Amino acid sequence: MTFLAVTLFLVAAVTPAASPSPVKLWRLDCGVIQEDDLNLFSDTYAYVGRSKQLSAACYLIKHGETYMLWDTGVSTEALGKPLRGPGATGESLTRSLPDQLERLGVDPKQIEIVGISHYHYDHTGQAALFPQARLLMGKDDITAVRAPGSTRAKPLTHWLNGAGKLEEITGDKDVFGDGSVVMLDLPGHTPGHHGLLVKLAKQGYVLLSGDVAHFEENYATNGVPIFNTDRAQSLASLDRFKGLAKNLRATVVIQHEQADIAKLPAFPAYAE
């Protein structure tokens, strides 16, 4: 080994690795859903005669100077709509995503990445408001949305027709390459369903469920909705998700569970 090579080796050995970029996480309000037939969320009829209000949550992540959205909630067509009575559709939205971002001093045009857990309407509803962003979504979900006769394509048309940057994800996806934000491959609810793992310096790991489960009882008992695309994959994904939660001692946030809103700081505060 030459003197120069030895010198470079020694410098590399004693030079500390670059510090990871700081990560901040905000919970955003992306709607409320009134579900009058909770048995839709159990293929073993576990919730006969029960109803529940489900939250529709979105999350803003700041990694260094880069902003990412995780899920985009229900459409702005639900703004001001009642949950029951005349004009009700079962979904209601108090404030749009751009309104909430502006309260944080974030221009919606600053959103560089939009990650979508899966193709259901209550997760894609406001995606079209961020056309400049690169869309990250499971490849198998994109394939399903592109299928002839699909009714789920409208919020994603900008990316599906090639006008926007689209990355079709297979397996896990380390979004920033440093392990701080990882899309987790959790198929079963839909073919390309993903959850999100966020590593925070102070709070530790946070697991965002996507729809691997919809509420606490559903999660605790491994309930499988009747509309999931694959029961075996659903159960395997729940098993993986719970294993990650245990091994990483992660804060589990079930995105549709209203009780889990309190697990993260109240808007406009953030977790770090």
C-alpha positions in Angstrom: 0.0 0.0 0.0 1.4 3.4 -1.0 2.0 6.2 1.5 -0.9 8.1 -0.1 -3.2 5.2 0.1 -2.4 4.6 3.8 -3.0 8.3 4.6 -6.4 8.3 2.9 -7.3 5.0 4.7 -6.4 6.6 8.1 -8.3 9.8 7.4 -11.4 7.8 6.4 -11.1 5.6 9.5 -11.0 8.6 12.0 -13.4 10.9 10.2 -16.9 10.7 11.8 -19.8 9.8 9.6 -22.0 12.6 8.6 -24.8 13.3 11.0 -28.2 12.2 9.7 -30.6 15.0 8.7 -33.0 16.0 11.4 -36.5 14.7 11.0 -39.7 16.4 12.2 -43.2 14.8 12.0 -46.6 16.6 12.0 -50.0 15.0 12.2 -52.5 16.8 9.8 -56.3 16.5 9.9 -57.5 15.1 6.6 -61.1 14.3 7.5 -63.5 12.3 9.5 -65.5 9.2 8.2 -68.7 8.0 9.7 -68.9 4.2 9.4 -72.4 2.9 10.3 -71.6 -0.7 9.5 -68.4 -1.6 11.3 -68.7 -5.2 10.1 -67.2 -4.1 6.9 -63.9 -4.3 8.8 -64.3 -7.9 9.9 -64.7 -10.9 7.7 -65.7 -12.9 10.8 -68.6 -10.5 11.7 -67.0 -9.3 14.9 -68.8 -5.9 15.0 -72.4 -6.7 14.4 -74.6 -3.6 14.9 -71.7 -1.3 15.7 -70.7 2.0 14.2 -67.7 4.3 14.6 -66.2 7.5 13.5 -62.8 7.0 11.9 -60.2 9.7 11.5 -58.5 10.3 8.1 -55.0 11.3 9.0 -52.1 12.7 6.9 -48.6 13.4 8.0 -46.0 16.0 7.1 -42.3 15.0 7.4 -39.4 17.4 7.2 -36.1 15.7 6.4 -33.4 18.3 6.5 -34.9 20.9 4.1 -37.1 18.4 2.2 -40.8 18.1 2.8 -42.8 14.9 2.3 -46.5 14.2 2.7 -47.7 10.8 3.8 -51.2 10.2 2.5 -53.6 13.0 1.4 -56.9 12.2 3.0 -60.4 12.8 1.7 -61.1 15.1 -1.2 -61.8 18.8 -0.6 -65.3 18.1 -1.9 -65.9 17.1 1.7 -65.1 20.5 3.1 -67.9 21.6 5.4 -70.0 18.6 4.7 -72.1 17.1 7.6 -71.5 13.5 8.6 -75.2 12.9 8.8 -78.4 14.4 7.4 -79.1 16.3 4.1 -76.1 16.4 1.8 -74.1 14.0 3.9 -71.8 11.5 2.2 -70.2 10.0 5.3 -67.1 12.1 5.0 -66.3 15.6 6.4 -63.3 17.8 6.1 -62.6 20.9 8.2 -59.5 22.3 6.5 -57.6 21.4 3.3 -54.0 20.3 3.3 -52.8 23.5 1.7 -54.5 25.6 4.4 -52.8 23.6 7.2 -49.4 23.8 5.4 -49.7 27.5 5.1 -50.4 27.8 8.8 -47.0 26.1 9.3 -45.4 28.6 6.9 -44.9 25.9 4.3 -45.8 26.7 0.7 -47.6 23.7 -0.8 -45.2 24.0 -3.7 -42.4 23.1 -1.3 -43.7 19.5 -1.0 -41.2 17.5 -3.0 -42.5 14.0 -2.2 -46.0 12.5 -1.7 -46.1 9.0 -0.4 -49.4 7.2 -0.6 -50.1 4.1 1.5 -52.6 2.7 -0.9 -55.2 3.6 -3.6 -58.4 4.0 -1.5 -60.1 7.4 -1.8 -59.6 8.5 1.8 -55.8 8.3 1.3 -55.5 9.8 -2.3 -58.2 12.5 -2.0 -56.0 15.7 -2.1 -53.0 14.3 -4.0 -53.7 16.3 -7.1 -53.1 19.5 -5.1 -49.3 18.8 -5.2 -48.5 18.2 -8.9 -44.9 19.2 -8.5 -44.2 16.4 -6.0 -42.7 13.0 -6.9 -45.4 10.4 -6.1 -44.3 7.2 -4.3 -46.8 4.4 -4.3 -46.8 0.6 -4.4 -46.3 -0.8 -7.9 -49.1 -3.4 -7.5 -51.5 -0.6 -6.5 -50.5 1.5 -9.5 -51.1 -1.6 -11.7 -54.6 -2.0 -10.2 -55.4 1.6 -10.6 -54.4 1.5 -14.3 -56.6 -1.5 -15.0 -59.5 -0.9 -17.4 -62.7 0.2 -15.6 -60.9 1.3 -12.4 -62.7 4.1 -10.6 -59.7 5.0 -8.4 -57.5 6.8 -11.0 -58.9 10.4 -10.9 -56.8 11.8 -7.9 -53.7 10.3 -9.5 -54.3 11.2 -13.1 -51.4 13.7 -13.2 -48.9 11.0 -12.5 -50.6 8.1 -14.3 -50.6 10.0 -17.6 -46.9 10.9 -17.3 -47.2 14.6 -16.4 -45.8 14.1 -12.9 -42.8 12.1 -11.5 -44.0 8.6 -10.4 -42.0 6.0 -8.6 -43.6 2.6 -8.3 -42.4 0.9 -5.2 -41.7 -2.8 -4.8 -40.7 -4.1 -1.4 -39.5 -1.6 1.2 -38.4 1.9 0.2 -35.8 3.8 2.2 -37.0 7.2 1.1 -34.0 9.3 2.0 -31.3 6.6 2.0 -30.5 7.0 5.7 -33.1 4.7 7.3 -35.0 7.7 8.8 -38.1 7.3 6.7 -39.0 3.9 5.3 -42.0 2.8 3.3 -42.9 -0.7 4.6 -44.2 -3.4 2.2 -47.4 -4.6 3.9 -49.7 -6.0 1.2 -53.1 -7.5 1.7 -55.4 -4.6 2.3 -54.6 -3.7 -1.3 -52.0 -5.5 -3.5 -49.3 -2.7 -3.0 -50.2 -1.4 0.4 -47.5 0.2 2.5 -47.0 1.6 6.0 -44.4 4.1 7.1 -41.6 3.9 9.6 -40.2 7.2 10.9 -37.1 7.4 13.1 -37.1 10.5 15.3 -34.1 11.7 17.4 -36.1 12.3 20.6 -39.3 10.2 20.3 -37.7 7.2 18.7 -39.5 5.1 16.1 -43.0 5.9 14.9 -45.0 3.4 12.9 -47.8 4.8 10.7 -50.2 2.0 9.9 -51.6 3.0 6.5 -54.6 0.6 6.7 -52.8 -2.5 8.0 -55.5 -2.1 10.7 -58.3 0.5 11.0 -58.9 0.9 14.8 -57.5 -0.4 18.1 -59.8 -3.4 18.5 -59.2 -4.4 14.8 -55.5 -4.2 15.3 -55.5 -6.1 18.6 -57.5 -9.1 17.3 -56.0 -9.2 13.8 -59.3 -8.3 12.2 -59.4 -8.5 8.4 -61.9 -6.3 6.5 -64.2 -8.0 4.0 -62.8 -5.8 1.2 -59.1 -6.6 1.7 -57.6 -8.1 -1.5 -55.7 -11.0 0.2 -56.5 -12.4 3.7 -53.2 -14.4 4.1 -51.1 -11.4 3.1 -53.2 -9.2 5.5 -52.4 -11.4 8.4 -48.7 -11.7 7.5 -48.5 -7.9 7.2 -50.1 -7.5 10.6 -47.6 -10.0 12.0 -44.7 -8.1 10.5 -46.0 -4.7 11.6 -46.4 -5.9 15.2 -43.0 -7.5 15.2 -41.4 -4.2 14.1 -43.4 -2.4 16.8 -42.1 -4.8 19.5 -38.5 -5.0 18.4 -38.1 -1.2 17.7 -40.2 -0.2 20.7 -42.0 2.0 18.3 -45.0 4.3 18.9 -47.8 2.7 16.8 -50.2 5.2 15.2 -53.3 3.6 13.6 -54.2 6.2 11.1 -57.9 5.8 11.3 -58.1 5.4 15.1 -59.2 8.7 16.7 -57.7 7.7 20.1 -54.3 7.5 18.4 -54.3 11.2 17.5 -53.0 12.0 21.0 -49.9 9.9 20.4 -48.3 12.7 18.4 -48.2 16.4 19.4 -51.3 18.4 18.6 -51.1 20.5 15.4 -49.3 22.8 14.9 -46.6 21.2 17.2 -44.5 18.4 15.8 -42.6 15.3 17.0 -38.9 15.1 16.7 
